[in-house]
Amino acid sequence: MVEWSQKDGDYVHKGLNFGKVHGRAHNIVRAERVVLNFMQWMGGITTQTKAMANAAHPALIFETTKTAPVLRLVDKWVV
């Protein structure tokens, strides 16, 4: 089980605790690497999108169709 302390769209920074994971240690450790990889992938897209949107202001930035084939929905969601 995951308890989130931040909402979707909130600004996060290095060192911020934004959630807690509860459960059996075996299950947590088994899923940890996959979850961290996804979070890093999504965080990178979000960071770059925010930087481009700030640089282009007042123009708007929309997502593109150039996404990772298997992660297409995830890539579009994080924009």
N, CA, C and O atoms as a Maestro MAE file, in Angstrom:
{
 s_m_m2io_version
 :::
 2.0.0
}

f_m_ct {
 s_m_title
 :::
 protein
 m_atom[316] {
  # First column is atom index #
  i_m_mmod_type
  r_m_x_coord
  r_m_y_coord
  r_m_z_coord
  i_m_residue_number
  s_m_chain_name
  s_m_pdb_residue_name
  s_m_pdb_atom_name
  i_m_atomic_number
  :::
  1 25 0.839 -1.179 0.000 1 A "MET " " N  " 7
  2 3 0.000 0.000 0.000 1 A "MET " " CA " 6
  3 2 0.885 1.244 0.000 1 A "MET " " C  " 6
  4 15 1.935 1.262 0.643 1 A "MET " " O  " 8
  5 25 0.467 2.271 -0.712 2 A "VAL " " N  " 7
  6 3 1.218 3.523 -0.782 2 A "VAL " " CA " 6
  7 2 0.347 4.655 -0.245 2 A "VAL " " C  " 6
  8 15 -0.815 4.796 -0.628 2 A "VAL " " O  " 8
  9 25 0.917 5.446 0.634 3 A "GLU " " N  " 7
  10 3 0.266 6.665 1.139 3 A "GLU " " CA " 6
  11 2 0.995 7.843 0.526 3 A "GLU " " C  " 6
  12 15 2.178 8.047 0.798 3 A "GLU " " O  " 8
  13 25 0.298 8.634 -0.311 4 A "TRP " " N  " 7
  14 3 0.919 9.791 -0.942 4 A "TRP " " CA " 6
  15 2 0.714 11.026 -0.076 4 A "TRP " " C  " 6
  16 15 -0.387 11.254 0.425 4 A "TRP " " O  " 8
  17 25 1.760 11.824 0.105 5 A "SER " " N  " 7
  18 3 1.636 13.076 0.850 5 A "SER " " CA " 6
  19 2 1.587 14.280 -0.088 5 A "SER " " C  " 6
  20 15 1.384 15.408 0.360 5 A "SER " " O  " 8
  21 25 1.773 14.044 -1.388 6 A "GLN " " N  " 7
  22 3 1.663 15.099 -2.398 6 A "GLN " " CA " 6
  23 2 0.590 14.674 -3.403 6 A "GLN " " C  " 6
  24 15 0.328 13.485 -3.586 6 A "GLN " " O  " 8
  25 25 -0.023 15.665 -4.047 7 A "LYS " " N  " 7
  26 3 -1.036 15.371 -5.058 7 A "LYS " " CA " 6
  27 2 -0.411 15.420 -6.450 7 A "LYS " " C  " 6
  28 15 0.657 16.001 -6.641 7 A "LYS " " O  " 8
  29 25 -1.079 14.812 -7.408 8 A "ASP " " N  " 7
  30 3 -0.649 14.855 -8.798 8 A "ASP " " CA " 6
  31 2 -0.556 16.311 -9.241 8 A "ASP " " C  " 6
  32 15 -1.502 17.081 -9.072 8 A "ASP " " O  " 8
  33 25 0.581 16.680 -9.804 9 A "GLY " " N  " 7
  34 3 0.783 18.047 -10.276 9 A "GLY " " CA " 6
  35 2 1.502 18.947 -9.291 9 A "GLY " " C  " 6
  36 15 1.928 20.039 -9.666 9 A "GLY " " O  " 8
  37 25 1.652 18.523 -8.036 10 A "ASP " " N  " 7
  38 3 2.382 19.330 -7.052 10 A "ASP " " CA " 6
  39 2 3.862 19.382 -7.410 10 A "ASP " " C  " 6
  40 15 4.408 18.427 -7.962 10 A "ASP " " O  " 8
  41 25 4.503 20.494 -7.095 11 A "TYR " " N  " 7
  42 3 5.937 20.642 -7.310 11 A "TYR " " CA " 6
  43 2 6.676 19.833 -6.248 11 A "TYR " " C  " 6
  44 15 6.356 19.927 -5.063 11 A "TYR " " O  " 8
  45 25 7.649 19.051 -6.658 12 A "VAL " " N  " 7
  46 3 8.487 18.301 -5.725 12 A "VAL " " CA " 6
  47 2 9.941 18.677 -5.962 12 A "VAL " " C  " 6
  48 15 10.306 19.101 -7.058 12 A "VAL " " O  " 8
  49 25 10.756 18.525 -4.957 13 A "HIS " " N  " 7
  50 3 12.172 18.876 -5.058 13 A "HIS " " CA " 6
  51 2 13.010 17.785 -4.412 13 A "HIS " " C  " 6
  52 15 12.501 16.923 -3.696 13 A "HIS " " O  " 8
  53 25 14.283 17.845 -4.678 14 A "LYS " " N  " 7
  54 3 15.217 16.854 -4.148 14 A "LYS " " CA " 6
  55 2 15.100 16.790 -2.626 14 A "LYS " " C  " 6
  56 15 15.093 17.821 -1.953 14 A "LYS " " O  " 8
  57 25 15.008 15.591 -2.101 15 A "GLY " " N  " 7
  58 3 14.950 15.384 -0.659 15 A "GLY " " CA " 6
  59 2 13.548 15.364 -0.077 15 A "GLY " " C  " 6
  60 15 13.379 15.048 1.101 15 A "GLY " " O  " 8
  61 25 12.536 15.695 -0.874 16 A "LEU " " N  " 7
  62 3 11.158 15.726 -0.378 16 A "LEU " " CA " 6
  63 2 10.612 14.304 -0.250 16 A "LEU " " C  " 6
  64 15 10.695 13.521 -1.195 16 A "LEU " " O  " 8
  65 25 10.060 13.973 0.901 17 A "ASN " " N  " 7
  66 3 9.357 12.705 1.083 17 A "ASN " " CA " 6
  67 2 7.929 12.919 0.608 17 A "ASN " " C  " 6
  68 15 7.193 13.716 1.191 17 A "ASN " " O  " 8
  69 25 7.533 12.216 -0.443 18 A "PHE " " N  " 7
  70 3 6.201 12.446 -1.000 18 A "PHE " " CA " 6
  71 2 5.280 11.247 -0.854 18 A "PHE " " C  " 6
  72 15 4.155 11.262 -1.353 18 A "PHE " " O  " 8
  73 25 5.747 10.208 -0.173 19 A "GLY " " N  " 7
  74 3 4.891 9.060 0.065 19 A "GLY " " CA " 6
  75 2 5.557 8.023 0.948 19 A "GLY " " C  " 6
  76 15 6.767 8.055 1.174 19 A "GLY " " O  " 8
  77 25 4.741 7.102 1.443 20 A "LYS " " N  " 7
  78 3 5.236 5.996 2.259 20 A "LYS " " CA " 6
  79 2 4.679 4.703 1.697 20 A "LYS " " C  " 6
  80 15 3.533 4.639 1.249 20 A "LYS " " O  " 8
  81 25 5.512 3.675 1.729 21 A "VAL " " N  " 7
  82 3 5.113 2.352 1.246 21 A "VAL " " CA " 6
  83 2 4.978 1.422 2.441 21 A "VAL " " C  " 6
  84 15 5.856 1.365 3.302 21 A "VAL " " O  " 8
  85 25 3.869 0.695 2.483 22 A "HIS " " N  " 7
  86 3 3.626 -0.269 3.550 22 A "HIS " " CA " 6
  87 2 3.387 -1.640 2.920 22 A "HIS " " C  " 6
  88 15 2.756 -1.746 1.868 22 A "HIS " " O  " 8
  89 25 3.886 -2.669 3.559 23 A "GLY " " N  " 7
  90 3 3.651 -4.017 3.067 23 A "GLY " " CA " 6
  91 2 4.762 -4.950 3.485 23 A "GLY " " C  " 6
  92 15 5.624 -4.589 4.287 23 A "GLY " " O  " 8
  93 25 4.740 -6.155 2.939 24 A "ARG " " N  " 7
  94 3 5.775 -7.135 3.232 24 A "ARG " " CA " 6
  95 2 7.080 -6.697 2.570 24 A "ARG " " C  " 6
  96 15 7.082 -6.274 1.414 24 A "ARG " " O  " 8
  97 25 8.175 -6.798 3.297 25 A "ALA " " N  " 7
  98 3 9.475 -6.366 2.798 25 A "ALA " " CA " 6
  99 2 9.821 -7.047 1.476 25 A "ALA " " C  " 6
  100 15 10.340 -6.404 0.564 25 A "ALA " " O  " 8
  101 25 9.541 -8.326 1.369 26 A "HIS " " N  " 7
  102 3 9.843 -9.072 0.143 26 A "HIS " " CA " 6
  103 2 9.148 -8.453 -1.067 26 A "HIS " " C  " 6
  104 15 9.773 -8.269 -2.112 26 A "HIS " " O  " 8
  105 25 7.870 -8.132 -0.937 27 A "ASN " " N  " 7
  106 3 7.109 -7.545 -2.044 27 A "ASN " " CA " 6
  107 2 7.588 -6.137 -2.377 27 A "ASN " " C  " 6
  108 15 7.644 -5.761 -3.548 27 A "ASN " " O  " 8
  109 25 7.931 -5.366 -1.366 28 A "ILE " " N  " 7
  110 3 8.412 -3.997 -1.590 28 A "ILE " " CA " 6
  111 2 9.735 -4.028 -2.341 28 A "ILE " " C  " 6
  112 15 9.905 -3.317 -3.331 28 A "ILE " " O  " 8
  113 25 10.671 -4.847 -1.877 29 A "VAL " " N  " 7
  114 3 11.993 -4.922 -2.513 29 A "VAL " " CA " 6
  115 2 11.869 -5.437 -3.948 29 A "VAL " " C  " 6
  116 15 12.587 -4.975 -4.835 29 A "VAL " " O  " 8
  117 25 10.985 -6.369 -4.175 30 A "ARG " " N  " 7
  118 3 10.803 -6.939 -5.512 30 A "ARG " " CA " 6
  119 2 10.290 -5.893 -6.512 30 A "ARG " " C  " 6
  120 15 10.682 -5.911 -7.679 30 A "ARG " " O  " 8
  121 25 9.431 -5.001 -6.069 31 A "ALA " " N  " 7
  122 3 8.846 -3.992 -6.961 31 A "ALA " " CA " 6
  123 2 9.635 -2.688 -6.997 31 A "ALA " " C  " 6
  124 15 9.413 -1.859 -7.880 31 A "ALA " " O  " 8
  125 25 10.543 -2.496 -6.060 32 A "GLU " " N  " 7
  126 3 11.227 -1.209 -5.897 32 A "GLU " " CA " 6
  127 2 11.922 -0.725 -7.166 32 A "GLU " " C  " 6
  128 15 11.714 0.418 -7.571 32 A "GLU " " O  " 8
  129 25 12.730 -1.548 -7.797 33 A "ARG " " N  " 7
  130 3 13.517 -1.116 -8.960 33 A "ARG " " CA " 6
  131 2 12.633 -0.702 -10.117 33 A "ARG " " C  " 6
  132 15 12.908 0.301 -10.775 33 A "ARG " " O  " 8
  133 25 11.574 -1.457 -10.379 34 A "VAL " " N  " 7
  134 3 10.663 -1.118 -11.471 34 A "VAL " " CA " 6
  135 2 9.986 0.219 -11.199 34 A "VAL " " C  " 6
  136 15 9.901 1.069 -12.085 34 A "VAL " " O  " 8
  137 25 9.509 0.401 -9.985 35 A "VAL " " N  " 7
  138 3 8.835 1.648 -9.615 35 A "VAL " " CA " 6
  139 2 9.796 2.831 -9.714 35 A "VAL " " C  " 6
  140 15 9.432 3.877 -10.252 35 A "VAL " " O  " 8
  141 25 11.009 2.679 -9.206 36 A "LEU " " N  " 7
  142 3 11.985 3.771 -9.281 36 A "LEU " " CA " 6
  143 2 12.336 4.110 -10.726 36 A "LEU " " C  " 6
  144 15 12.474 5.287 -11.060 36 A "LEU " " O  " 8
  145 25 12.482 3.114 -11.584 37 A "ASN " " N  " 7
  146 3 12.773 3.373 -12.993 37 A "ASN " " CA " 6
  147 2 11.651 4.166 -13.658 37 A "ASN " " C  " 6
  148 15 11.918 5.117 -14.391 37 A "ASN " " O  " 8
  149 25 10.401 3.783 -13.408 38 A "PHE " " N  " 7
  150 3 9.268 4.524 -13.962 38 A "PHE " " CA " 6
  151 2 9.228 5.954 -13.440 38 A "PHE " " C  " 6
  152 15 9.001 6.894 -14.201 38 A "PHE " " O  " 8
  153 25 9.449 6.114 -12.143 39 A "MET " " N  " 7
  154 3 9.403 7.462 -11.564 39 A "MET " " CA " 6
  155 2 10.509 8.344 -12.137 39 A "MET " " C  " 6
  156 15 10.280 9.528 -12.385 39 A "MET " " O  " 8
  157 25 11.695 7.795 -12.351 40 A "GLN " " N  " 7
  158 3 12.784 8.565 -12.936 40 A "GLN " " CA " 6
  159 2 12.462 8.926 -14.382 40 A "GLN " " C  " 6
  160 15 12.711 10.055 -14.804 40 A "GLN " " O  " 8
  161 25 11.916 7.991 -15.141 41 A "TRP " " N  " 7
  162 3 11.536 8.242 -16.527 41 A "TRP " " CA " 6
  163 2 10.497 9.364 -16.592 41 A "TRP " " C  " 6
  164 15 10.645 10.315 -17.360 41 A "TRP " " O  " 8
  165 25 9.451 9.244 -15.784 42 A "MET " " N  " 7
  166 3 8.383 10.244 -15.793 42 A "MET " " CA " 6
  167 2 8.869 11.592 -15.270 42 A "MET " " C  " 6
  168 15 8.479 12.638 -15.789 42 A "MET " " O  " 8
  169 25 9.720 11.570 -14.242 43 A "GLY " " N  " 7
  170 3 10.257 12.816 -13.695 43 A "GLY " " CA " 6
  171 2 11.112 13.553 -14.705 43 A "GLY " " C  " 6
  172 15 11.070 14.781 -14.769 43 A "GLY " " O  " 8
  173 25 11.894 12.822 -15.502 44 A "GLY " " N  " 7
  174 3 12.715 13.445 -16.533 44 A "GLY " " CA " 6
  175 2 11.871 14.117 -17.597 44 A "GLY " " C  " 6
  176 15 12.172 15.236 -18.014 44 A "GLY " " O  " 8
  177 25 10.811 13.445 -18.042 45 A "ILE " " N  " 7
  178 3 9.914 14.030 -19.037 45 A "ILE " " CA " 6
  179 2 9.239 15.273 -18.473 45 A "ILE " " C  " 6
  180 15 9.156 16.303 -19.143 45 A "ILE " " O  " 8
  181 25 8.762 15.172 -17.247 46 A "THR " " N  " 7
  182 3 8.077 16.299 -16.616 46 A "THR " " CA " 6
  183 2 9.002 17.493 -16.455 46 A "THR " " C  " 6
  184 15 8.603 18.625 -16.729 46 A "THR " " O  " 8
  185 25 10.228 17.258 -16.016 47 A "THR " " N  " 7
  186 3 11.190 18.340 -15.811 47 A "THR " " CA " 6
  187 2 11.502 19.050 -17.126 47 A "THR " " C  " 6
  188 15 11.521 20.280 -17.183 47 A "THR " " O  " 8
  189 25 11.747 18.273 -18.183 48 A "GLN " " N  " 7
  190 3 12.057 18.874 -19.482 48 A "GLN " " CA " 6
  191 2 10.853 19.622 -20.057 48 A "GLN " " C  " 6
  192 15 11.013 20.694 -20.639 48 A "GLN " " O  " 8
  193 25 9.654 19.067 -19.899 49 A "THR " " N  " 7
  194 3 8.442 19.727 -20.389 49 A "THR " " CA " 6
  195 2 8.226 21.047 -19.672 49 A "THR " " C  " 6
  196 15 7.895 22.050 -20.305 49 A "THR " " O  " 8
  197 25 8.410 21.059 -18.360 50 A "LYS " " N  " 7
  198 3 8.241 22.294 -17.576 50 A "LYS " " CA " 6
  199 2 9.246 23.355 -18.009 50 A "LYS " " C  " 6
  200 15 8.893 24.527 -18.139 50 A "LYS " " O  " 8
  201 25 10.506 22.950 -18.237 51 A "ALA " " N  " 7
  202 3 11.539 23.897 -18.676 51 A "ALA " " CA " 6
  203 2 11.184 24.488 -20.039 51 A "ALA " " C  " 6
  204 15 11.330 25.692 -20.248 51 A "ALA " " O  " 8
  205 25 10.719 23.647 -20.969 52 A "MET " " N  " 7
  206 3 10.344 24.143 -22.297 52 A "MET " " CA " 6
  207 2 9.117 25.047 -22.227 52 A "MET " " C  " 6
  208 15 9.051 26.069 -22.911 52 A "MET " " O  " 8
  209 25 8.149 24.667 -21.398 53 A "ALA " " N  " 7
  210 3 6.937 25.483 -21.257 53 A "ALA " " CA " 6
  211 2 7.277 26.844 -20.662 53 A "ALA " " C  " 6
  212 15 6.730 27.858 -21.097 53 A "ALA " " O  " 8
  213 25 8.167 26.884 -19.680 54 A "ASN " " N  " 7
  214 3 8.584 28.165 -19.094 54 A "ASN " " CA " 6
  215 2 9.320 29.020 -20.118 54 A "ASN " " C  " 6
  216 15 9.105 30.230 -20.183 54 A "ASN " " O  " 8
  217 25 10.191 28.397 -20.921 55 A "ALA " " N  " 7
  218 3 10.957 29.137 -21.922 55 A "ALA " " CA " 6
  219 2 10.063 29.666 -23.040 55 A "ALA " " C  " 6
  220 15 10.350 30.715 -23.617 55 A "ALA " " O  " 8
  221 25 8.991 28.955 -23.348 56 A "ALA " " N  " 7
  222 3 8.114 29.339 -24.457 56 A "ALA " " CA " 6
  223 2 6.984 30.275 -24.031 56 A "ALA " " C  " 6
  224 15 6.238 30.759 -24.882 56 A "ALA " " O  " 8
  225 25 6.848 30.529 -22.764 57 A "HIS " " N  " 7
  226 3 5.741 31.356 -22.256 57 A "HIS " " CA " 6
  227 2 5.697 32.688 -22.992 57 A "HIS " " C  " 6
  228 15 6.748 33.314 -23.133 57 A "HIS " " O  " 8
  229 25 4.577 33.151 -23.458 58 A "PRO " " N  " 7
  230 3 3.194 32.751 -23.185 58 A "PRO " " CA " 6
  231 2 2.646 31.685 -24.134 58 A "PRO " " C  " 6
  232 15 1.470 31.336 -24.035 58 A "PRO " " O  " 8
  233 25 3.452 31.166 -25.039 59 A "ALA " " N  " 7
  234 3 2.974 30.089 -25.914 59 A "ALA " " CA " 6
  235 2 2.698 28.844 -25.080 59 A "ALA " " C  " 6
  236 15 3.237 28.700 -23.982 59 A "ALA " " O  " 8
  237 25 1.873 27.955 -25.586 60 A "LEU " " N  " 7
  238 3 1.543 26.718 -24.891 60 A "LEU " " CA " 6
  239 2 2.287 25.549 -25.522 60 A "LEU " " C  " 6
  240 15 2.509 25.530 -26.733 60 A "LEU " " O  " 8
  241 25 2.670 24.583 -24.708 61 A "ILE " " N  " 7
  242 3 3.338 23.372 -25.176 61 A "ILE " " CA " 6
  243 2 2.346 22.209 -25.042 61 A "ILE " " C  " 6
  244 15 1.740 22.018 -23.987 61 A "ILE " " O  " 8
  245 25 2.190 21.441 -26.118 62 A "PHE " " N  " 7
  246 3 1.335 20.261 -26.101 62 A "PHE " " CA " 6
  247 2 2.196 19.030 -26.328 62 A "PHE " " C  " 6
  248 15 3.285 19.127 -26.894 62 A "PHE " " O  " 8
  249 25 1.708 17.863 -25.886 63 A "GLU " " N  " 7
  250 3 2.491 16.639 -26.049 63 A "GLU " " CA " 6
  251 2 2.612 16.280 -27.520 63 A "GLU " " C  " 6
  252 15 1.820 16.714 -28.356 63 A "GLU " " O  " 8
  253 25 3.606 15.491 -27.808 64 A "THR " " N  " 7
  254 3 3.887 15.062 -29.172 64 A "THR " " CA " 6
  255 2 3.541 13.589 -29.343 64 A "THR " " C  " 6
  256 15 3.281 12.886 -28.367 64 A "THR " " O  " 8
  257 25 3.541 13.141 -30.555 65 A "THR " " N  " 7
  258 3 3.309 11.718 -30.805 65 A "THR " " CA " 6
  259 2 4.607 10.933 -30.723 65 A "THR " " C  " 6
  260 15 4.584 9.707 -30.821 65 A "THR " " O  " 8
  261 25 5.734 11.601 -30.547 66 A "LYS " " N  " 7
  262 3 7.028 10.918 -30.466 66 A "LYS " " CA " 6
  263 2 7.236 10.446 -29.030 66 A "LYS " " C  " 6
  264 15 7.747 11.182 -28.186 66 A "LYS " " O  " 8
  265 25 6.836 9.222 -28.775 67 A "THR " " N  " 7
  266 3 6.923 8.645 -27.442 67 A "THR " " CA " 6
  267 2 7.570 7.270 -27.529 67 A "THR " " C  " 6
  268 15 7.721 6.713 -28.615 67 A "THR " " O  " 8
  269 25 7.944 6.736 -26.392 68 A "ALA " " N  " 7
  270 3 8.478 5.373 -26.338 68 A "ALA " " CA " 6
  271 2 7.339 4.403 -26.649 68 A "ALA " " C  " 6
  272 15 6.273 4.515 -26.044 68 A "ALA " " O  " 8
  273 25 7.526 3.459 -27.568 69 A "PRO " " N  " 7
  274 3 6.426 2.597 -28.016 69 A "PRO " " CA " 6
  275 2 5.629 1.918 -26.910 69 A "PRO " " C  " 6
  276 15 4.399 1.952 -26.946 69 A "PRO " " O  " 8
  277 25 6.270 1.316 -25.950 70 A "VAL " " N  " 7
  278 3 5.548 0.595 -24.904 70 A "VAL " " CA " 6
  279 2 5.015 1.545 -23.834 70 A "VAL " " C  " 6
  280 15 4.052 1.221 -23.139 70 A "VAL " " O  " 8
  281 25 5.633 2.704 -23.701 71 A "LEU " " N  " 7
  282 3 5.275 3.656 -22.640 71 A "LEU " " CA " 6
  283 2 4.462 4.835 -23.157 71 A "LEU " " C  " 6
  284 15 4.427 5.881 -22.509 71 A "LEU " " O  " 8
  285 25 3.815 4.695 -24.293 72 A "ARG " " N  " 7
  286 3 3.118 5.812 -24.939 72 A "ARG " " CA " 6
  287 2 2.120 6.504 -24.001 72 A "ARG " " C  " 6
  288 15 2.129 7.731 -23.896 72 A "ARG " " O  " 8
  289 25 1.269 5.742 -23.326 73 A "LEU " " N  " 7
  290 3 0.269 6.356 -22.441 73 A "LEU " " CA " 6
  291 2 0.919 7.038 -21.241 73 A "LEU " " C  " 6
  292 15 0.490 8.114 -20.825 73 A "LEU " " O  " 8
  293 25 1.949 6.412 -20.688 74 A "VAL " " N  " 7
  294 3 2.659 6.999 -19.543 74 A "VAL " " CA " 6
  295 2 3.326 8.307 -19.965 74 A "VAL " " C  " 6
  296 15 3.236 9.308 -19.254 74 A "VAL " " O  " 8
  297 25 3.993 8.301 -21.119 75 A "ASP " " N  " 7
  298 3 4.675 9.500 -21.603 75 A "ASP " " CA " 6
  299 2 3.701 10.655 -21.792 75 A "ASP " " C  " 6
  300 15 4.011 11.787 -21.423 75 A "ASP " " O  " 8
  301 25 2.531 10.386 -22.362 76 A "LYS " " N  " 7
  302 3 1.548 11.435 -22.567 76 A "LYS " " CA " 6
  303 2 0.933 11.901 -21.248 76 A "LYS " " C  " 6
  304 15 0.611 13.079 -21.094 76 A "LYS " " O  " 8
  305 25 0.770 10.988 -20.306 77 A "TRP " " N  " 7
  306 3 0.166 11.329 -19.017 77 A "TRP " " CA " 6
  307 2 1.043 12.315 -18.230 77 A "TRP " " C  " 6
  308 15 0.516 13.227 -17.593 77 A "TRP " " O  " 8
  309 25 2.360 12.146 -18.264 78 A "VAL " " N  " 7
  310 3 3.229 12.993 -17.454 78 A "VAL " " CA " 6
  311 2 3.404 14.384 -18.008 78 A "VAL " " C  " 6
  312 15 3.860 15.278 -17.295 78 A "VAL " " O  " 8
  313 25 3.049 14.592 -19.280 79 A "VAL " " N  " 7
  314 3 3.135 15.925 -19.860 79 A "VAL " " CA " 6
  315 2 1.982 16.734 -19.306 79 A "VAL " " C  " 6
  316 15 1.831 17.908 -19.647 79 A "VAL " " O  " 8
  :::
 }
 m_bond[315] {
  # First column is bond index #
  i_m_from
  i_m_to
  i_m_order
  :::
  1 1 2 1
  2 2 3 1
  3 3 4 2
  4 3 5 1
  5 5 6 1
  6 6 7 1
  7 7 8 2
  8 7 9 1
  9 9 10 1
  10 10 11 1
  11 11 12 2
  12 11 13 1
  13 13 14 1
  14 14 15 1
  15 15 16 2
  16 15 17 1
  17 17 18 1
  18 18 19 1
  19 19 20 2
  20 19 21 1
  21 21 22 1
  22 22 23 1
  23 23 24 2
  24 23 25 1
  25 25 26 1
  26 26 27 1
  27 27 28 2
  28 27 29 1
  29 29 30 1
  30 30 31 1
  31 31 32 2
  32 31 33 1
  33 33 34 1
  34 34 35 1
  35 35 36 2
  36 35 37 1
  37 37 38 1
  38 38 39 1
  39 39 40 2
  40 39 41 1
  41 41 42 1
  42 42 43 1
  43 43 44 2
  44 43 45 1
  45 45 46 1
  46 46 47 1
  47 47 48 2
  48 47 49 1
  49 49 50 1
  50 50 51 1
  51 51 52 2
  52 51 53 1
  53 53 54 1
  54 54 55 1
  55 55 56 2
  56 55 57 1
  57 57 58 1
  58 58 59 1
  59 59 60 2
  60 59 61 1
  61 61 62 1
  62 62 63 1
  63 63 64 2
  64 63 65 1
  65 65 66 1
  66 66 67 1
  67 67 68 2
  68 67 69 1
  69 69 70 1
  70 70 71 1
  71 71 72 2
  72 71 73 1
  73 73 74 1
  74 74 75 1
  75 75 76 2
  76 75 77 1
  77 77 78 1
  78 78 79 1
  79 79 80 2
  80 79 81 1
  81 81 82 1
  82 82 83 1
  83 83 84 2
  84 83 85 1
  85 85 86 1
  86 86 87 1
  87 87 88 2
  88 87 89 1
  89 89 90 1
  90 90 91 1
  91 91 92 2
  92 91 93 1
  93 93 94 1
  94 94 95 1
  95 95 96 2
  96 95 97 1
  97 97 98 1
  98 98 99 1
  99 99 100 2
  100 99 101 1
  101 101 102 1
  102 102 103 1
  103 103 104 2
  104 103 105 1
  105 105 106 1
  106 106 107 1
  107 107 108 2
  108 107 109 1
  109 109 110 1
  110 110 111 1
  111 111 112 2
  112 111 113 1
  113 113 114 1
  114 114 115 1
  115 115 116 2
  116 115 117 1
  117 117 118 1
  118 118 119 1
  119 119 120 2
  120 119 121 1
  121 121 122 1
  122 122 123 1
  123 123 124 2
  124 123 125 1
  125 125 126 1
  126 126 127 1
  127 127 128 2
  128 127 129 1
  129 129 130 1
  130 130 131 1
  131 131 132 2
  132 131 133 1
  133 133 134 1
  134 134 135 1
  135 135 136 2
  136 135 137 1
  137 137 138 1
  138 138 139 1
  139 139 140 2
  140 139 141 1
  141 141 142 1
  142 142 143 1
  143 143 144 2
  144 143 145 1
  145 145 146 1
  146 146 147 1
  147 147 148 2
  148 147 149 1
  149 149 150 1
  150 150 151 1
  151 151 152 2
  152 151 153 1
  153 153 154 1
  154 154 155 1
  155 155 156 2
  156 155 157 1
  157 157 158 1
  158 158 159 1
  159 159 160 2
  160 159 161 1
  161 161 162 1
  162 162 163 1
  163 163 164 2
  164 163 165 1
  165 165 166 1
  166 166 167 1
  167 167 168 2
  168 167 169 1
  169 169 170 1
  170 170 171 1
  171 171 172 2
  172 171 173 1
  173 173 174 1
  174 174 175 1
  175 175 176 2
  176 175 177 1
  177 177 178 1
  178 178 179 1
  179 179 180 2
  180 179 181 1
  181 181 182 1
  182 182 183 1
  183 183 184 2
  184 183 185 1
  185 185 186 1
  186 186 187 1
  187 187 188 2
  188 187 189 1
  189 189 190 1
  190 190 191 1
  191 191 192 2
  192 191 193 1
  193 193 194 1
  194 194 195 1
  195 195 196 2
  196 195 197 1
  197 197 198 1
  198 198 199 1
  199 199 200 2
  200 199 201 1
  201 201 202 1
  202 202 203 1
  203 203 204 2
  204 203 205 1
  205 205 206 1
  206 206 207 1
  207 207 208 2
  208 207 209 1
  209 209 210 1
  210 210 211 1
  211 211 212 2
  212 211 213 1
  213 213 214 1
  214 214 215 1
  215 215 216 2
  216 215 217 1
  217 217 218 1
  218 218 219 1
  219 219 220 2
  220 219 221 1
  221 221 222 1
  222 222 223 1
  223 223 224 2
  224 223 225 1
  225 225 226 1
  226 226 227 1
  227 227 228 2
  228 227 229 1
  229 229 230 1
  230 230 231 1
  231 231 232 2
  232 231 233 1
  233 233 234 1
  234 234 235 1
  235 235 236 2
  236 235 237 1
  237 237 238 1
  238 238 239 1
  239 239 240 2
  240 239 241 1
  241 241 242 1
  242 242 243 1
  243 243 244 2
  244 243 245 1
  245 245 246 1
  246 246 247 1
  247 247 248 2
  248 247 249 1
  249 249 250 1
  250 250 251 1
  251 251 252 2
  252 251 253 1
  253 253 254 1
  254 254 255 1
  255 255 256 2
  256 255 257 1
  257 257 258 1
  258 258 259 1
  259 259 260 2
  260 259 261 1
  261 261 262 1
  262 262 263 1
  263 263 264 2
  264 263 265 1
  265 265 266 1
  266 266 267 1
  267 267 268 2
  268 267 269 1
  269 269 270 1
  270 270 271 1
  271 271 272 2
  272 271 273 1
  273 273 274 1
  274 274 275 1
  275 275 276 2
  276 275 277 1
  277 277 278 1
  278 278 279 1
  279 279 280 2
  280 279 281 1
  281 281 282 1
  282 282 283 1
  283 283 284 2
  284 283 285 1
  285 285 286 1
  286 286 287 1
  287 287 288 2
  288 287 289 1
  289 289 290 1
  290 290 291 1
  291 291 292 2
  292 291 293 1
  293 293 294 1
  294 294 295 1
  295 295 296 2
  296 295 297 1
  297 297 298 1
  298 298 299 1
  299 299 300 2
  300 299 301 1
  301 301 302 1
  302 302 303 1
  303 303 304 2
  304 303 305 1
  305 305 306 1
  306 306 307 1
  307 307 308 2
  308 307 309 1
  309 309 310 1
  310 310 311 1
  311 311 312 2
  312 311 313 1
  313 313 314 1
  314 314 315 1
  315 315 316 2
  :::
 }
}
